[in-house]
């Protein structure tokens, strides 16, 4: 199976299945001398593991990471970093029934069409547990960004019809909210809505918003490797993401140019800045020095106990009620996954940008 690697100079390869012996990642291209240990990685994994919020799957997994290579005495060595998280609570029998039919909203049918075979235990490679590798690598990427003064912060913008009020948002509230929303009033309303839908054996979707601060102007390329294009690929590669936008996004389609265009001016220090940020910090595929604002739309969890119609492998139309341990909403646990994929993309593109001008190379090798 191709397509399990992401990035060029900072390259991440994930492996493993939901009900296999474990899942992990190999990170290649990380510079030597970065302070990294298992505690740093574990803090990230704890944000996405089962049980991290009351609206997650009842599957009990510690998601304890082990670093197998690439780190010595708390610092990266410059060699590939390999990490593993072993599965501890597989109940493959919960999924034996679905081997004979295709679950609506899942990749069962498409996997069969592509490979002629699928691992039906919890979705196999297409399970949300695949993101363990992404998050482990994301912790390393964020550590690199921290060294350069760049921050990446994601949170839940909306759950179903309930959206945050920016005037009531506080960054400190994100960790206090069971749904990782910076507006605690909206979080309470969203929880009420979610509980109502759970009582109906249904699931809910939502939107994750991510803000990048401190990224200098000039990161990205103007054609195929646009910064927003690469961020879009990274975020859209996360399971359950069905939409991606930067800045005003789809709203820009209803604006006039006189409104959507961000006027330039100079600040008190003589630096070029923008009066507004409808572009979301990216112009022509290249960062403009403003905050980068992006959003990912997550569909409702497809595994629901509500009766659904489908067909089995013999082509017979049947009705099913999906069994097993599933999240009624993936958004809260996906916040750190979005954060991780954004960080991985930025590090890869920062490394690429180091060779974009001769003066960068001369500064490094001559000074």
GUVODO-799242 format. One line per 8 residues: number of its first residue (from 1); their letters; for each residue z, x, y of N, C-alpha, C. Coordinates in steps of 0.1 Angstrom, whole numbers, plus 5000, padded with zeros to 4 digits. Each point is the difference from the previous one (the first is absolute). Example, Ala and Ser with C-alpha at 12.3 -4.5 7.8 and 13.67 -1.06 7.14 Angstrom:
<atoms>
1> as> 5078,5132,4943,5000,4991,5012,5000,5009,5012 | 4993,4996,5011,5000,5009,5011,5008,4992,5011
</atoms>
This chain:
<atoms>
1> xxxxxxxx> 5000,5009,4988,5000,4991,5012,5000,5009,5012 | 4989,4999,5008,5000,5008,5013,5007,4991,5011 | 5002,5006,5011,5005,4993,5012,5015,5000,5001 | 5007,5009,4993,5014,5001,5002,5005,5011,5009 | 4991,5006,5007,5003,5011,5009,4996,4996,5015 | 5008,5004,5009,4997,4997,5014,5003,5012,5009 | 4990,5002,5010,5002,5012,5009,4991,5011,4996 | 4999,5010,5009,4992,5012,4998,5008,5013,5000
9> xxxxxxxx> 5006,5003,5012,5008,5012,5001,5014,4997,4996 | 5005,4988,5002,5013,4996,4995,4997,4989,4990 | 5000,5003,4987,4994,4992,4990,5011,4994,4991 | 5000,4987,4998,5010,4993,4992,4993,4993,4988 | 5005,5003,4988,4995,4993,4988,5012,4993,4993 | 4999,4987,4998,5010,4993,4994,4996,4997,4985 | 5010,4998,4992,4997,4997,4985,5011,4991,4995 | 4997,4994,4988,5010,4992,4993,4998,4985,5001
17> xxxxxxxx> 5007,4993,4991,4998,4985,4999,5014,4993,5001 | 5000,4988,5003,5012,4992,5002,5009,5000,4988 | 4995,5000,4988,5008,4999,4988,4998,5013,4991 | 4994,5010,5006,5000,5013,4993,5013,5007,5000 | 5000,5013,4996,5012,5008,5000,5005,5003,5015 | 4991,5001,5009,5003,5003,5013,4988,5000,5010 | 5003,5002,5012,4990,5001,5010,5002,5012,5009 | 4990,5006,5006,5002,5011,5009,4989,5004,5009
25> xxxxxxxx> 5000,5012,5005,4990,5004,5010,5000,5015,5000 | 4988,5005,5004,4998,5014,5002,4995,5002,5015 | 5007,5007,5008,4997,5003,5014,4995,5014,5001 | 4987,5001,5004,4994,5014,5001,4997,5002,5015 | 5002,5012,5005,4997,5003,5013,5011,5000,5010 | 5012,4998,4995,5012,5001,5008,5003,5014,5004 | 5002,5003,5012,5003,5014,5004,5014,5005,4994 | 5001,5013,4998,5013,5006,4996,5010,5000,5011
33> xxxxxxxx> 5012,4999,4997,5011,5001,5010,5005,4987,5005 | 4995,4989,4995,5005,4987,5005,5013,4996,4992 | 5010,4996,5008,5013,4996,4994,4998,4986,4993 | 5001,5000,4986,4998,4988,4992,5009,5001,4988 | 5007,4989,4997,5008,5000,4988,4999,4985,4994 | 5006,4999,4988,5000,4986,4994,5007,4990,5008 | 5010,5003,5007,5007,4991,5009,4991,4994,5010 | 4992,5008,5006,4990,4995,5011,4991,4990,4993
41> xxxxxxxx> 4994,5004,4989,4990,4991,4993,5007,4987,4996 | 5013,5001,4995,5007,4989,4994,5002,4989,5011 | 5003,5005,5012,5003,4990,5011,4988,4991,5003 | 4988,5006,4998,4988,4992,5002,4998,4990,4988 | 5002,5005,4988,4998,4992,4989,5010,4988,4999 | 5012,5003,5006,5010,4989,5000,4996,4988,5008 | 4991,5002,5010,4995,4990,5009,4990,4990,4992 | 4994,5005,4990,4990,4992,4993,5004,4996,4985
49> xxxxxxxx> 5011,5006,4995,5004,4997,4987,5004,4986,4997 | 4999,4995,4988,5005,4986,4997,5015,4999,5004 | 5004,4989,5006,5014,4997,5004,5002,5006,5014 | 4990,5005,5007,5003,5005,5014,5001,4989,5010 | 4996,4988,4996,5003,4988,5008,5002,4988,4991 | 5006,4989,5005,5003,4988,4991,4988,4993,4996 | 4988,5003,5005,4988,4992,4997,4990,5009,4992 | 5006,5009,4992,4992,5008,4991,5001,4996,4986
57> xxxxxxxx> 4992,5007,4992,5000,4997,4985,5014,5003,4995 | 5005,4993,4990,5012,5003,4993,5000,5011,4990 | 4988,5006,4999,4999,5012,4991,5009,5011,5006 | 5008,5006,4991,5010,5010,5004,4995,5014,4997 | 4996,5007,5010,4996,5013,4999,5007,5009,5011 | 5005,5012,4995,5006,5009,5010,4990,5007,5008 | 4988,5002,4995,4989,5007,5007,5005,5014,5004 | 5007,5007,4991,5005,5013,5004,4989,5011,4998
65> xxxxxxxx> 4997,5007,5011,4990,5010,5000,5004,5013,4995 | 4991,5007,4993,5002,5014,4995,4989,5008,5005 | 5003,5011,5007,4989,5010,5005,4998,5010,4989 | 4988,5001,4995,4996,5008,4989,4995,5014,5004 | 4994,5000,5012,4994,5013,5004,4998,5000,5015 | 4997,5012,5005,4996,5001,5014,5011,5002,5010 | 5013,4999,4996,5011,5001,5009,5010,5010,4994 | 5005,5009,5008,5010,5010,4995,5010,5002,5011
73> xxxxxxxx> 5013,4999,4996,5011,5002,5009,4998,4991,5013 | 4996,4988,4998,4999,4990,5011,4988,5001,5009 | 4991,5009,4996,4988,5002,5009,4987,4999,4991 | 4989,4995,5006,4988,5000,4993,4994,5014,4999 | 4993,5002,4989,4995,5014,4997,4985,5002,5003 | 4994,4989,5004,4985,5000,5002,4992,4997,4988 | 5007,4998,4989,4993,4996,4987,5001,4985,4999 | 4992,4994,4990,5000,4986,4999,5014,4995,4997
81> xxxxxxxx> 5004,4989,5007,5013,4994,4998,4998,4988,4990 | 5007,5000,4989,4999,4990,4990,5013,4992,4999 | 5000,4987,5000,5012,4992,4999,4998,4989,4990 | 5011,4996,4994,5000,4989,4990,5012,4991,5002 | 4997,4987,4998,5010,4990,4999,4999,4993,4986 | 5010,5000,4992,4999,4995,4987,5003,4985,5000 | 4992,4992,4992,5003,4986,4999,5012,4998,4990 | 5009,4990,5004,5012,4998,4992,5002,4986,4995
89> xxxxxxxx> 4992,4991,5006,5003,4985,4998,4987,4993,4996 | 4992,5006,4991,4988,4993,4997,5003,4988,4990 | 4994,4989,5003,5000,4988,4991,4986,4996,4997 | 4993,5008,4993,4986,4998,4997,4997,4986,4993 | 5010,4995,4993,4999,4988,4993,4998,4988,5009 | 5005,5002,5013,4998,4989,5010,4985,4998,5003 | 4992,5010,4997,4986,4999,5003,4990,4999,4989 | 5005,4999,4987,4992,4999,4989,4991,4988,5000
97> xxxxxxxx> 5005,4989,5006,4992,4988,5000,4987,5001,5009 | 5001,5008,5011,4989,5000,5009,4989,5009,4995 | 5001,5007,4989,4989,5008,4995,4988,4991,4996 | 5002,4987,4998,4989,4992,4996,4994,4992,5012 | 5005,5001,5012,4994,4993,5011,5001,5008,5013 | 4994,4994,5010,4999,5007,5013,5009,4993,5010 | 5009,5007,5006,5009,4994,5010,4993,4999,5013 | 5000,4988,5007,4994,4998,5013,5006,5010,5010
105> xxxxxxxx> 4992,5006,5008,5005,5009,5011,5003,5014,4995 | 4998,5003,4987,5003,5013,4994,4987,5007,4997 | 5001,5013,4996,4989,5008,4997,4996,4999,4985 | 5006,4991,4993,4997,4999,4985,4985,4999,4997 | 4994,4991,5007,4985,4997,4997,4992,5012,5004 | 5002,5005,5012,4992,5011,5005,5002,5013,4992 | 5013,5003,4995,5002,5011,4991,4992,4999,4987 | 5000,4988,4994,4992,4998,4988,4985,5002,5003
113> xxxxxxxx> 4995,4995,5011,4986,5002,5003,4996,5014,5002 | 5009,5008,5006,4997,5014,5003,5002,5009,4988 | 5012,4999,4993,5003,5009,4989,4999,4994,4986 | 4999,4987,4999,4999,4994,4986,5014,5001,4993 | 5010,5003,5008,5013,5001,4995,5010,5001,5011 | 5012,4995,4998,5010,5000,5011,5014,5001,4994 | 5009,5006,5008,5014,5001,4996,5007,4988,5007 | 5002,4990,4992,5005,4987,5005,5015,5000,5003
121> xxxxxxxx> 5007,5011,4997,5015,5000,5002,5003,5002,5015 | 5003,4989,5007,5004,5001,5014,4988,5005,5009 | 4988,4999,4995,4989,5004,5008,4995,5014,4998 | 5008,5008,4992,4996,5013,4997,4998,5009,5013 | 4988,5005,5002,4997,5009,5011,5000,4993,5013 | 4997,4987,5000,4999,4992,5012,5013,4994,5004 | 5011,5003,4993,5013,4995,5004,5005,5006,5013 | 5009,4993,5006,5006,5005,5012,5008,5012,4998
129> xxxxxxxx> 5004,5003,4987,5008,5012,4998,4992,5012,5001 | 4987,4999,5001,4991,5012,5003,5004,5006,5013 | 5006,4992,5009,5003,5005,5014,5011,5010,5000 | 5007,5002,4989,5011,5010,4999,4994,5014,5003 | 4988,5003,4995,4994,5013,5003,4997,5001,5015 | 4995,4989,5006,4996,5000,5014,5012,5003,5009 | 5011,4993,4997,5012,5001,5008,5006,5014,4999 | 5000,5005,4988,5006,5014,4998,4992,5010,5008
137> xxxxxxxx> 4986,4999,5000,4992,5009,5008,5002,4997,5015 | 5002,4987,5003,5002,4996,5014,5012,5007,5006 | 5011,5001,4992,5012,5007,5005,4997,5014,5004 | 4991,5007,4993,4997,5014,5003,4991,5000,5012 | 4991,4990,5001,4991,5000,5012,5008,4997,5013 | 5010,4991,4999,5008,4997,5012,5008,5012,5004 | 5005,5008,4990,5007,5012,5003,4991,5010,5008 | 4988,5001,4996,4990,5008,5007,4998,4995,5015
145> xxxxxxxx> 4998,4987,5001,4998,4994,5013,5012,5002,5009 | 5012,4999,4994,5013,5002,5008,5000,5013,5006 | 4995,5011,4993,5000,5013,5006,4990,5001,5012 | 4991,4991,5001,4990,5001,5011,5003,4989,5011 | 5011,4993,4998,5004,4990,5011,4993,4987,4999 | 4994,4997,4988,4992,4988,4998,5009,4990,4992 | 5001,4988,5004,5008,4990,4992,4991,4989,4996 | 5004,4994,4988,4993,4989,4994,5010,4989,4997
153> xxxxxxxx> 4999,4988,5005,5010,4990,4997,4993,4987,4997 | 5003,4994,4989,4995,4987,4996,5011,4990,4998 | 4996,4987,5001,5010,4989,4999,4992,4988,4997 | 5007,4989,4997,4994,4987,4997,4998,4993,5013 | 4987,4997,5003,4997,4992,5012,5001,4985,4998 | 4996,4996,4988,5000,4985,4998,5001,4998,4985 | 5006,4988,4997,5001,4995,4986,4996,4986,5001 | 4989,4997,4992,4994,4986,5001,4997,4997,5015
161> xxxxxxxx> 5005,4988,5004,4997,4996,5014,5011,5006,5010 | 5010,5007,4996,5010,5005,5009,4997,5014,5004 | 4999,5002,5013,4997,5013,5006,5011,5005,5009 | 5001,5013,5002,5011,5005,5009,4996,4998,5014 | 5011,4999,5009,4999,4999,5014,5003,5014,5006 | 4990,5007,5005,5001,5014,5005,5012,5001,5010 | 5002,4990,5007,5011,5001,5010,5014,5000,4994 | 5000,4997,4987,5013,4999,4993,5001,5011,4989
169> xxxxxxxx> 4991,5009,5001,4999,5011,4989,5009,5012,5004 | 5006,5005,4989,5008,5012,5001,4998,5009,4988 | 4996,5012,5002,4997,5009,4989,5011,5000,4990 | 5013,5000,5005,5011,5001,4991,5002,4988,4991 | 4993,4989,5004,5002,4987,4992,4991,5001,4987 | 4991,5009,5000,4991,5000,4988,5008,5002,4987 | 5009,5010,5000,5008,5002,4988,5010,4989,4997 | 5003,4993,5010,5010,4989,4999,4994,4987,4994
177> xxxxxxxx> 4987,4999,5001,4993,4988,4996,4996,5002,4985 | 5002,4989,4992,4996,5000,4986,4985,5001,4999 | 4993,4996,5010,4985,5000,5000,4994,5012,5008 | 5009,5009,5005,4995,5011,5009,4993,4995,5012 | 5006,4990,5007,4995,4995,5012,5008,5005,5012 | 4995,5005,5011,5008,5005,5011,5006,4989,5009 | 4996,4987,4997,5005,4989,5007,5008,4992,4990 | 5014,5001,5001,5009,4993,4990,4999,4985,5000
185> xxxxxxxx> 4997,4994,5012,4998,4986,5000,4988,4995,4992 | 4989,5008,5002,4988,4997,4992,5003,5002,4985 | 5007,5011,4997,5003,5003,4986,5008,4988,4994 | 5009,4994,5007,5008,4989,4994,4991,4988,4997 | 4991,4997,5010,4990,4989,4998,4991,5003,4988 | 4995,5013,4999,4991,5004,4990,5007,4998,4986 | 5013,5004,4999,5007,4999,4988,5002,4985,4996 | 5002,4991,5009,5001,4986,4997,4986,4995,4995
193> xxxxxxxx> 4989,5004,5006,4987,4996,4995,4997,5006,4986 | 5004,5012,4998,4998,5006,4987,5008,4993,4989 | 5013,4997,5003,5008,4993,4990,4994,4987,4997 | 4995,4993,5010,4993,4987,4997,4989,5001,4991 | 4991,5010,5002,4989,5002,4991,5004,5005,4986 | 5010,5008,4999,5005,5004,4987,5005,4988,4992 | 5006,4991,5007,5005,4988,4994,4988,4991,4994 | 4988,5002,5006,4988,4993,4995,4992,5009,4990
201> xxxxxxxx> 5006,5011,4995,4994,5009,4991,4987,5006,5006 | 5001,5003,5013,4988,5005,5007,5004,5014,5006 | 4990,5006,5006,5002,5013,5006,4995,5000,5014 | 5002,5011,5007,4997,5001,5015,4994,5014,5003 | 4991,5000,5010,4994,5012,5005,5006,5004,5014 | 4994,5010,5006,5005,5004,5013,4992,5012,5006 | 5005,5004,5011,4993,5011,5007,5010,5012,5003 | 4996,5012,4997,5007,5012,5003,4994,5007,5012
209> xxxxxxxx> 5007,5003,5010,4995,5007,5012,5006,5014,4999 | 4992,5010,5005,5003,5014,5000,4997,5006,5013 | 5009,5008,5006,4999,5007,5012,5001,5015,4999 | 4990,5007,5004,5000,5015,5000,5002,5005,5014 | 5010,5009,5002,5003,5005,5013,4999,5015,4999 | 4995,5006,5011,5000,5015,5001,4987,5006,4995 | 4990,4993,4994,4988,5006,4995,4992,5004,5012 | 4996,5012,5001,4992,5005,5012,4986,4994,5000
217> xxxxxxxx> 4993,5000,5011,4986,4996,5001,4992,5010,4993 | 4989,4995,4994,4990,5009,4993,5000,5000,4985 | 5008,4992,4994,5001,5000,4985,4991,4989,4995 | 4991,5004,4991,4990,4991,4994,4986,5005,5003 | 4990,4995,4993,4986,5004,5002,4992,4987,5004 | 4989,5002,5007,4993,4989,5006,4991,4992,4990 | 4998,5004,4988,4990,4993,4991,5007,4994,4988 | 4999,5006,4989,5006,4994,4987,5015,5003,4999
225> xxxxxxxx> 5005,5010,5006,5014,5003,4999,5008,4996,5012 | 4997,4989,5006,5007,4994,5011,5015,4999,4996 | 5009,5002,5009,5014,4999,4998,5003,4986,4995 | 4995,4990,5007,5003,4986,4996,4993,4996,4987 | 4988,5006,4997,4994,4998,4987,5008,5005,4988 | 5005,5012,5002,5009,5007,4990,5013,4993,4998 | 5006,4995,5011,5012,4992,4999,4997,4987,4993 | 4989,4994,5003,4996,4988,4994,4999,5001,4985
233> xxxxxxxx> 4993,5011,4996,4999,5002,4985,5013,5002,4994 | 5009,5008,5006,5013,5003,4995,5008,4987,4998 | 5000,4992,5010,5009,4988,5000,4993,4989,4991 | 4987,4999,5001,4993,4990,4991,5001,5004,4985 | 5003,5012,4997,5001,5004,4986,5014,4995,4994 | 5009,4996,5008,5012,4994,4995,4998,4987,4994 | 5005,4998,4988,4998,4987,4993,5006,4988,5009 | 4993,4989,5000,5003,4988,5007,4997,5000,5015
241> xxxxxxxx> 4995,5011,5005,4995,5000,5014,4986,4994,5001 | 4998,4990,5008,4987,4993,5002,4995,5001,5014 | 5007,5006,5009,4995,5001,5014,5006,5012,5007 | 4992,5006,5009,5005,5012,5008,4995,4999,5014 | 5008,5004,5009,4995,5000,5014,5007,5010,5008 | 4994,5005,5011,5006,5010,5009,4999,4994,5014 | 5011,5002,5008,5001,4995,5013,4999,4984,5001 | 4991,4995,5008,4998,4986,5001,4993,4994,4988
249> xxxxxxxx> 4994,5009,4993,4994,4996,4987,4990,4988,5001 | 5002,4990,4992,4991,4989,5000,5001,4992,5013 | 5011,5001,5007,5000,4993,5013,4990,5005,5010 | 4996,5013,4998,4991,5006,5009,4986,4993,5000 | 4997,4993,4989,4988,4993,4999,4999,4988,5009 | 5011,4995,5005,5000,4989,5009,5003,5004,5015 | 5001,5013,5002,5002,5005,5013,4987,5004,5007 | 5001,5001,5013,4988,5005,5008,5003,5015,5002
257> xxxxxxxx> 4989,5008,5002,5001,5014,5002,5010,5004,5011 | 5000,4992,5011,5008,5003,5011,5015,4999,4997 | 5003,4992,4989,5014,4999,4996,5003,5010,4989 | 4991,5002,4990,5003,5008,4989,4999,5015,5003 | 4992,5004,5010,5000,5014,5004,5013,5005,5006 | 5004,5012,4995,5013,5006,5006,4996,5009,5011 | 5005,4997,5012,4997,5009,5011,5008,5012,4999 | 4994,5011,5006,5007,5013,5000,5006,5003,5013
265> xxxxxxxx> 5011,5008,5000,5006,5004,5013,5008,5013,4997 | 5006,5006,5010,5008,5012,4998,5015,4997,5002 | 5008,5006,4992,5014,4997,5002,5006,5010,5010 | 5013,5000,5002,5007,5008,5010,4998,5015,4997 | 4997,5004,4988,4998,5014,4996,4985,5004,5000 | 4992,4990,5004,4985,5003,5001,4993,4999,4987 | 5007,4994,4990,4994,4998,4987,4992,4987,4999 | 4989,5000,4993,4991,4988,4999,5007,4990,4990
273> xxxxxxxx> 5003,4988,5005,5005,4989,4991,4993,4987,5002 | 5003,4990,4992,4993,4987,5002,5009,4990,5006 | 4994,4991,5007,5008,4989,5006,5004,4989,4990 | 4992,4998,4990,5003,4991,4989,4996,5007,4986 | 5002,4993,4989,4998,5007,4987,4994,4990,4990 | 4989,4992,5005,4993,4991,4991,4994,5008,4988 | 4996,5013,5003,4993,5008,4990,5010,5004,4989 | 5013,4999,5002,5009,5004,4990,5001,5015,4998
281> xxxxxxxx> 4997,5007,5011,5002,5015,4999,4988,5008,4994 | 4989,4993,4997,4989,5006,4994,4987,4996,5007 | 4992,5010,5005,4987,4997,5006,4989,5008,4994 | 4989,4994,4995,4990,5007,4994,5004,5007,4987 | 5010,4995,4994,5005,5006,4987,5010,5012,5002 | 5003,5002,5013,5009,5012,5003,5012,4995,5008 | 5011,5006,4997,5013,4996,5007,4999,5003,5015 | 5005,4991,5008,4999,5002,5015,5014,5004,5006
289> xxxxxxxx> 5010,5003,4992,5013,5004,5005,5010,4989,5002 | 4995,4987,4999,5009,4989,5002,5007,4997,4986 | 5009,4991,5001,5006,4995,4987,4989,4994,4992 | 5000,5003,4987,4990,4993,4991,5007,4989,4993 | 4994,4988,5001,5006,4988,4995,4991,4994,4990 | 5004,4998,4987,4992,4994,4990,5008,4990,4992 | 4992,4991,4993,5006,4989,4992,4993,4998,4987 | 5008,4996,4990,4995,4998,4987,5004,4986,4996
297> xxxxxxxx> 4991,4992,4995,5003,4986,4996,5001,5000,4985 | 5011,4996,4995,5003,4999,4985,4999,4986,4995 | 4993,4998,4989,4998,4987,4994,5013,4996,4993 | 5002,4987,4997,5012,4996,4992,5000,5006,4986 | 5011,5003,4995,5001,5005,4986,4992,4990,4991 | 4991,5005,4992,4992,4991,4991,5008,4995,4988 | 5010,5007,4996,5008,4995,4988,5010,4990,5004 | 4997,4987,4997,5009,4989,5004,5002,4991,4988
305> xxxxxxxx> 5012,4993,4999,5003,4992,4989,4993,4986,5002 | 4994,4997,5011,4993,4988,5002,4988,4999,4991 | 4997,4988,4995,4988,4998,4991,4987,5004,5007 | 4992,5008,4993,4987,5004,5006,4990,4999,4989 | 4987,4998,5005,4989,4999,4990,4993,5014,4999 | 4995,5003,4988,4993,5012,4997,4992,4998,4987 | 4994,5011,4995,4993,5000,4988,5005,5011,4991 | 4999,4999,4987,5004,5010,4991,4988,5009,4996
313> xxxxxxxx> 5002,5010,4992,4989,5009,4997,4989,4994,4991 | 5003,4988,4995,4990,4992,4992,4992,4991,5009 | 5003,5000,5013,4993,4992,5010,5006,4986,5001 | 5011,4997,4994,5006,4986,5000,5008,4998,5012 | 4999,4989,5007,5008,4997,5012,5014,4996,4995 | 5010,5006,5006,5014,4998,4997,5009,4999,5012 | 5012,4995,4999,5010,5001,5010,5011,5009,4996 | 5006,5007,5010,5010,5010,4997,5012,5000,5010
321> xxxxxxxx> 5011,5005,4996,5011,5002,5009,5004,5015,4997 | 4998,5009,5010,5002,5014,4998,5015,5003,4998 | 5003,5007,4989,5014,5004,4997,5002,5015,5004 | 5012,5004,4999,5003,5014,5003,5009,5001,5013 | 5002,5013,5005,5008,5002,5011,4992,5005,5012 | 4998,4991,5010,4991,5003,5011,5006,4997,5013 | 4996,5008,5010,5004,4998,5014,4994,4987,5005 | 5008,4991,5007,4994,4988,5007,4993,5004,5012
329> xxxxxxxx> 5002,5013,5005,4993,5005,5011,5000,5015,4999 | 4988,5007,5002,5000,5014,4999,5002,5007,5013 | 4999,4993,5012,5000,5006,5013,5012,5009,5003 | 5013,4996,4998,5011,5009,5003,4999,5014,4993 | 4997,5000,4987,4999,5012,4993,4988,5008,5003 | 4990,4993,5006,4987,5007,5003,5001,5007,5014 | 5010,4998,5008,5001,5006,5013,5000,5015,4998 | 5008,5006,4991,5000,5014,4999,4987,5005,4994
337> xxxxxxxx> 4993,4992,4992,4987,5004,4994,4990,5002,5011 | 4999,4991,5010,4991,5001,5011,5004,5012,5008 | 5012,5002,5003,5005,5012,5007,4996,5013,4993 | 5001,5000,4987,4996,5012,4992,4985,5003,5001 | 4992,4990,4998,4986,5002,5000,4995,5004,5014 | 5006,4995,5010,4996,5004,5014,5004,5014,5002 | 5012,5004,4996,5004,5014,5001,4991,5010,4993 | 4997,4996,4987,4991,5009,4992,4987,5002,5007
345> xxxxxxxx> 4994,4989,5005,4987,5001,5007,5001,5009,5013 | 5011,4998,5007,5001,5008,5013,5001,5015,4997 | 5008,5003,4989,5002,5015,4997,4986,5006,4996 | 4993,4992,4991,4987,5005,4996,4990,5003,5012 | 5001,4990,5009,4991,5001,5012,5004,5011,5010 | 5013,5002,5001,5006,5010,5009,4996,5014,4994 | 5000,5002,4987,4996,5012,4994,4985,5003,5003 | 4992,4989,4998,4986,5002,5003,4997,5003,5014
353> xxxxxxxx> 5008,4995,5009,4997,5002,5014,5003,5014,5005 | 5007,5008,4992,5004,5014,5004,4987,5009,5000 | 4989,4995,4994,4988,5008,5001,4989,4994,5008 | 5004,4990,5009,4990,4993,5008,4995,5008,5012 | 5008,5010,5005,4996,5008,5011,5003,5015,4998 | 4991,5008,5005,5002,5015,4998,5013,5004,5006 | 5005,4994,5011,5012,5005,5006,5012,4998,4991 | 5000,4989,4992,5011,4998,4991,5000,5011,4989
361> xxxxxxx> 4989,5004,4995,4999,5011,4991,5004,5013,5006 | 4995,5003,5012,5004,5013,5007,5015,5000,5003 | 5005,4989,5004,5015,4999,5003,5008,5004,4988 | 4995,4995,4988,5008,5003,4988,4999,5014,4995 | 4987,5005,5000,4998,5013,4994,5001,5012,5010 | 4999,4998,5013,5000,5011,5009,5014,5000,5008 | 5006,4989,5002,5012,5000,5008,5012,5000,4990
</atoms>
